[in-house]
Amino acid sequence: MEALIAIAIGTLTAGGIYLMLRQRTFPVIIGLTLLSYAVNVFIFAAGRLVPGLPAIIAKDAAGYTDPLPQALVLTAIVISFGMTAVIVLMALGSWLESGHDKVDMDDEKDEQETRA
């Protein structure tokens, strides 16, 4: 099971980095989302969750599961949702202003050279 989780985390990370290196805004947004999923799964898996045990210490329970990784992942999900919403709005504004979503840094350099 650990190998399956490690492969899933590695696949999500590799896919997220590959998509973040694209020159279009939509794949960059999807790449950031995949990367945040990979981090969430990593934090959740690193928490050493124990099935069948409560997250709260009780007198009659044999043990407890550490609630900190669960809280961190829940917080990260909320933050990544807000971050994705902001990035989507920025990409939409850029697309409405320029008419395309391609990120091309050479165009700015060429425009500056032709003006000079």
TAKA-V475971 format. One line per field, one symbol per residue. burial: + if it has 16 or more other ideal C-beta (glycine too) atoms within 10 Angstrom, else -. A space follows every 50 residues. Layout:
# TAKA-V475971
burial=???
This chain:
# TAKA-V475971
burial=--------+--++-++--+-----+--+++++++++++++++-++-+--- --------------+---+--++--+---+----------+--------- ----------------
